[in-house]
Amino acid sequence: MYALARLADDWPEQRQVCVDVLCAYLRMPYETDPAEPGFKTGEREVRLTIIRMIRDHLQDPKAPTTWCGLDLDFTGATFDGGDFRGAKFSGGKVAFSAATFSDGEVNFGGATFSGSAVAFSAATFSGGTVDFSAATFSDGTVDFIVATFVGGRVDFDTATFCGSQVNFRGATLSDDQVDFSRAQFSGGKVDFSHAKFSGSRVNFSRAKFSGSRVVFGGATYSGGRVVFGGATFSGGRVTFDRAMFSGCGVYFAGATFSDGRVTFDSVWFRGGVVDFRDASPTGGTVDFANVRVYSGISIAWGPFPAISVNQP
């Protein structure tokens, strides 16, 4: 593997081919359970070494041996760890589609995504963690479409989004956590439309929204909570339109609204809580038009001298 990486450094014309071979190794069948017949001693270390070699070649886009801008194909691979911290993905495609994350942590902390496309579509997260904390996303996309999360965690804590898109459309989340706490959104879109939540938590606590859009339209919630506590809204829009809630909590307690709009148009509620207590509104709109309540729901408005609320 080290020799192949050296060959890539010395052979720019075929660098992508060499990287393709390294990625192909990671796509080979991999048994993580020592009790299973297919388990191979030392295999995990080989795989983690390949990932570190890839990361080390993504630190400086101007280096003569950089792999920035190349495509990285991990489609269908199995991960029980991996360190991409500080990597710079500038252009190119990074594919984790249909990959399996089984325990362990894949770490993209502090990474930079500039105009690149990262795909986790149809991936399965079973107890593992994917960490994007303090990462920067500029004009690119991160795609979790129809992914499955069971007891795992995706962490965007303190990440910065500038004109980028993060898609969880149609994803299934069961007893896991997606964390955008203290993230900054300037333009772009975070999309959970038609996702299915069961006992999960989506956390935007103390996030800052400026001209961006967060969409939960058509999503289904059974238990769990969506939290915007202490978030700041200066423009942009958060929509729950046509979502269905069954015993779920939506919390904007302590949020600050200076502009923008939050809408619950045509939402169905079967119990649960919507909480705006201690919010600080100086402008903007909260809209509950055409809401249908099939069983008791608790809505805590708090003081809203400047926000117009359209109640059904």
Secondary structure as UniProt FT lines:
FT   HELIX           2..10
FT   HELIX           12..14
FT   HELIX           15..27
FT   TURN            34..35
FT   TURN            37..38
FT   TURN            41..42
FT   HELIX           43..56
FT   TURN            57..58
FT   TURN            61..62
FT   TURN            64..65
FT   TURN            68..69
FT   STRAND          72..73
FT   TURN            75..76
FT   STRAND          78..79
FT   STRAND          82..83
FT   TURN            85..86
FT   STRAND          88..90
FT   STRAND          93..95
FT   TURN            97..98
FT   STRAND          100..102
FT   STRAND          105..107
FT   TURN            109..110
FT   STRAND          112..114
FT   STRAND          117..119
FT   TURN            121..122
FT   STRAND          124..127
FT   STRAND          129..131
FT   TURN            133..134
FT   STRAND          136..138
FT   STRAND          141..143
FT   TURN            145..146
FT   STRAND          148..150
FT   STRAND          153..155
FT   TURN            157..158
FT   STRAND          160..162
FT   STRAND          165..167
FT   TURN            169..170
FT   STRAND          172..174
FT   STRAND          177..179
FT   TURN            181..182
FT   STRAND          184..186
FT   STRAND          189..191
FT   TURN            193..194
FT   STRAND          196..198
FT   STRAND          201..203
FT   TURN            205..206
FT   STRAND          208..210
FT   STRAND          213..215
FT   TURN            217..218
FT   STRAND          220..222
FT   STRAND          225..227
FT   TURN            229..230
FT   STRAND          232..233
FT   STRAND          237..239
FT   TURN            241..242
FT   STRAND          244..246
FT   STRAND          249..251
FT   TURN            253..254
FT   STRAND          256..257
FT   STRAND          261..263
FT   TURN            265..266
FT   STRAND          268..270
FT   STRAND          273..275
FT   TURN            277..278
FT   STRAND          280..281
FT   STRAND          285..287
FT   TURN            289..290
FT   STRAND          292..295
FT   STRAND          298..300
FT   STRAND          308..310
//
